[in-house]
Amino acid sequence: MQTIRDPRILIFIGLFMVEICLFMMTFFSSLTSEHDILYMLFARGVALAFLFIPINSTILSQFSGFELGQVAGLLNLFRQIGGSIGIALIGTLLARNTNYNYNQLISHVTSLNQNAMNTYNSTVIRFSNTFIKDIGLTNTATAAIARIISKKSTSLIQSFSKFFLLLYFLALHLKIKFVHQKKK
């Protein structure tokens, strides 16, 4: 912070890093490893440090004494309220979008769709051997469980990908506004 005179440079770097993380998260799938997710979360944490530290320093550097404590408290309050509203909003939209994606998947999976039946049969064969040995379920129960797991996980992953893409475009829009404001 002290070596760079203009904190907007650090904010720009932070926004750029957040954009990259969000864009890369749109490619998450059920095959994404834990390490890939953890590396992405680490990179996002570094990016947020590039955002929050310069923003807080810029705001708080304008005050001193009693006012500094008041402004720091208000800044923290607004960040907590904004984060809570954002989490609630995204959680609600994610749940709705997951249900929508699930219903879309169900509408395409019928016994008349040959691709769906091939996938269904290969999934049943793959899961049934493991489930029958470990849990002792019948083939019919195994098939039902495999269908439910497959459809729910696919619809949830599709919802996450859509929201990461939405957040990516939101971050891109903020960066463009930030750059445009910096030129003024």
C-alpha positions in Angstrom: 0.0 0.0 0.0 2.8 2.5 0.9 4.9 1.8 -2.2 2.1 2.4 -4.6 0.8 6.0 -4.5 -2.6 5.4 -6.2 -4.7 2.8 -4.4 -6.9 2.5 -7.5 -4.1 0.4 -9.1 -4.4 -2.2 -6.4 -8.2 -2.1 -6.6 -8.0 -2.6 -10.4 -5.6 -5.6 -9.9 -8.1 -7.0 -7.3 -11.0 -6.7 -9.6 -9.1 -8.3 -12.5 -8.1 -11.2 -10.2 -11.7 -11.6 -9.1 -12.8 -11.7 -12.7 -10.3 -14.4 -13.6 -11.4 -16.5 -10.6 -15.1 -16.1 -11.4 -14.6 -16.9 -15.1 -12.6 -20.0 -14.2 -15.3 -21.1 -11.7 -17.8 -21.2 -14.5 -15.9 -24.3 -15.8 -16.4 -26.3 -12.5 -18.1 -29.6 -13.0 -18.8 -32.7 -11.0 -15.3 -33.9 -12.0 -13.5 -30.8 -10.5 -11.1 -31.9 -7.9 -10.9 -30.6 -4.3 -7.5 -29.1 -5.0 -8.8 -27.1 -8.0 -11.5 -25.7 -5.8 -9.1 -24.9 -3.0 -6.6 -23.2 -5.3 -9.4 -21.1 -6.7 -10.6 -20.1 -3.2 -7.0 -19.2 -2.3 -6.7 -17.0 -5.4 -10.0 -15.4 -4.7 -8.9 -14.6 -1.1 -5.7 -12.9 -2.5 -7.8 -10.9 -4.9 -10.2 -9.8 -2.2 -7.2 -8.6 -0.2 -6.3 -6.4 -3.1 -9.8 -4.9 -3.0 -10.7 -4.5 0.6 -7.4 -3.2 2.0 -7.0 -0.3 -0.4 -10.7 0.6 -0.2 -10.7 0.6 3.6 -7.5 2.5 3.8 -8.7 5.1 1.4 -11.9 5.7 3.3 -10.4 5.6 6.8 -7.5 7.8 5.9 -9.8 10.8 5.6 -10.8 10.6 9.3 -9.1 10.7 12.7 -9.8 10.4 16.4 -13.4 9.8 17.4 -14.7 10.1 13.8 -12.3 7.3 12.7 -13.9 4.8 15.2 -17.4 5.8 14.1 -16.6 5.5 10.3 -14.8 2.2 10.9 -17.9 0.8 12.7 -20.2 2.0 10.0 -18.0 0.7 7.2 -18.0 -2.7 8.9 -21.7 -2.6 9.4 -22.5 -1.8 5.8 -20.1 -4.5 4.6 -21.8 -7.1 6.8 -25.3 -6.1 5.8 -24.3 -6.0 2.1 -22.7 -9.4 2.4 -25.7 -10.9 4.1 -28.1 -9.5 1.6 -25.9 -10.7 -1.3 -25.6 -14.2 0.2 -29.4 -14.4 0.8 -30.1 -13.2 -2.7 -27.7 -15.6 -4.4 -28.8 -18.5 -2.3 -32.5 -17.8 -3.2 -31.7 -17.4 -6.9 -29.4 -20.5 -6.8 -32.2 -22.7 -5.3 -34.7 -21.5 -7.9 -32.3 -22.0 -10.8 -31.4 -25.4 -9.5 -35.1 -26.4 -9.5 -35.5 -25.0 -13.0 -32.5 -26.9 -14.3 -33.7 -30.0 -12.7 -37.1 -29.7 -14.3 -35.4 -29.1 -17.7 -33.3 -32.2 -17.3 -36.3 -34.3 -16.3 -38.2 -33.2 -19.4 -35.5 -34.5 -21.7 -35.0 -37.8 -19.9 -37.7 -40.2 -21.2 -37.7 -43.8 -22.2 -38.1 -42.7 -25.8 -34.8 -40.7 -25.8 -32.0 -43.2 -26.8 -29.1 -41.2 -25.4 -30.9 -40.8 -22.1 -31.6 -44.5 -21.9 -27.9 -45.4 -22.8 -26.7 -43.1 -20.1 -29.2 -44.4 -17.6 -28.3 -48.0 -18.3 -24.5 -47.4 -18.0 -25.1 -45.5 -14.8 -27.2 -48.2 -13.3 -24.6 -50.9 -14.2 -21.8 -48.8 -12.7 -23.5 -47.9 -9.5 -25.5 -51.1 -8.9 -22.4 -53.3 -8.4 -21.1 -50.9 -5.7 -24.4 -50.3 -4.0 -25.5 -53.9 -4.0 -22.2 -55.0 -2.4 -21.9 -52.2 0.1 -25.5 -51.5 1.1 -27.4 -54.6 -0.2 -30.0 -52.7 -2.3 -32.0 -54.2 -5.1 -31.3 -53.2 -8.7 -34.6 -51.2 -8.8 -33.7 -49.2 -5.7 -30.1 -48.7 -7.0 -31.4 -47.4 -10.3 -33.7 -44.9 -8.6 -31.0 -43.6 -6.3 -28.5 -43.3 -9.2 -31.1 -41.3 -11.3 -31.8 -38.9 -8.4 -28.2 -38.3 -7.6 -27.2 -37.8 -11.2 -30.1 -35.3 -12.0 -29.7 -33.3 -8.8 -26.0 -32.9 -9.0 -26.1 -32.0 -12.7 -28.8 -29.3 -12.1 -26.9 -27.9 -9.1 -23.6 -27.7 -11.1 -25.4 -26.0 -14.0 -26.8 -23.4 -11.5 -23.4 -22.7 -10.0 -21.9 -22.3 -13.5 -24.6 -19.8 -14.5 -24.2 -17.8 -11.3 -20.4 -17.6 -11.6 -20.8 -16.4 -15.1 -23.3 -13.8 -13.9 -20.9 -12.7 -11.2 -18.1 -12.6 -13.7 -20.0 -10.2 -15.9 -21.0 -8.1 -12.9 -17.3 -7.8 -11.9 -16.4 -7.0 -15.5 -19.0 -4.2 -15.5 -17.6 -2.8 -12.2 -14.1 -2.8 -13.6 -15.2 -1.0 -16.7 -17.0 1.6 -14.6 -13.9 1.8 -12.4 -11.5 2.4 -15.4 -13.9 4.9 -16.9 -14.1 6.8 -13.7 -10.3 6.7 -13.3 -9.9 8.4 -16.7 -12.1 11.4 -15.6 
